[in-house]
Amino acid sequence: MATVLTPLEIMTRLVSFPTVSHDTNLPLVDWVQAYLASHGIESHRWVDPRQPHKAAVFAHVGPRVEGAVVLSGHTDVVPVDGQEWQSDPFTVEERDGKYFGRGTCDMKGFDALAIWALVEAHRQGVSRPLQLALSFDEEIGCTGAPPMIEAMQPLLPKGAAVIVGEPSMMQAVTGHKGIIGFDTHLTGFEVHSSLLHTGVSAVMQGARLIDWANQRNAENVAAEPGEVQAMFEPPWTTAHVGTVTGGTANNITAKECRFVMDFRVVPSENASDWEAAYLAEVRRIEAEMQAVHPDSRIDVQRVFAVPGLVPEAEGRAEALVRSLTGDNGTHVVSYGTEAGQFQAAGYSAVICGPGDIAQAHQPNEYITVAQFEAGHAFMRKLLERLQG
């Protein structure tokens, strides 16, 4: 007889795999598929052809009909490099009513609960189907979910309600901002800085683009937010640059400058409009650079694009989660998730998972025992609903 693991035992196994985004997640996927197979559950993996060391895994239990509840999580975690941990980050340790370990909160705690629920649904028998979908590369721009969602379509009956288990303190989060990011590479023309007017400083021209972002932020802050915008904190679209590299010496106009410009777009606005506005400014500044020296240029590549999650009118996923949690509050977040990607693919989607997002990515990351147990209680209620 196959061994039935508790949610805590499953989380302990998942955390033990150091699935930092720049490394492989295949050992974790192997373990999940083997565990499901030991209980007679067929699962599927989608291997990224550009990164064959990474894969998504998904499965279906219950009647082979459309209308499943989909439990969605990601398998990757952020690095622990440079962080001071009081215990091994890849070993779950319980202290002071908390489970410590990288990913316990974001989001292997939910992944473990989802795997437990899938096995229980199969063991108990359910009259309504349940699906599991575990992606990769969420932490570097939610790039792993779209191909996974596409791969699910011909293999699994279409689900009706997706619960993305990002840490929300088991509240129903119905909206989040979209995110687009552009790798921006400026190439200037080097001269001695005493002859500045004959050269093109990639750093100084890059600063003009960054200042353009500052100006857009100031305009957005000053504008009166609409009804949807007012739900968010902050209630406007933000433009941001986190790191800048470039230049070779203080007395040489910089040949290179590189940064990522990202926009967190409120759902009431169109991300493509922000893309068009940024590219128009890029081309304007590039033309001025080339008027000084024709070899200078600006290359822009979109490196990630995560659609926003738009609150749904009478959404099936939201209604399901509210009926199970009793939460009737209005909750939105400013960070992006894979929920918007499921919604864009035609699913009803909501965010609901155990833990506090404030603990995500932190040294000594943890999920409280109480939140983990609340997630377990949620899954038990969900199974009862699927059996009815």
Secondary structure, DSSP 8 states (H G I E B T S, - for coil): ------HHHHHHHHHHS--BTTS--HHHHHHHHHHHHHTT--EEEEEETTEEEEEEEEEEESSSSS-EEEEEEE--B---TT---SS-TTS-EEETTEEESTTTTTTHHHHHHHHHHHHHHHHH--SS-EEEEEES--TTTS-SHHHHHHHHTTTS--EEEEEE---STT--EEEE-EEEEEEEEEE-B--BGGGGGGSB-HHHHHHHHHHHHHHHHHHHHHS---TTGGGSSSSS-EEEEEEEEE-S-TTB--SEEEEEEEEEE-TTS-HHHHHHHHHHHHHHHHHHHHHH-TT-EEEEEEEEEE--B---TT-HHHHHHHHHH-----EEESS--THHHHHHTT-EEEE--SS-GGGTT-TT-EEEHHHHHHHHHHHHHHHHHHH-
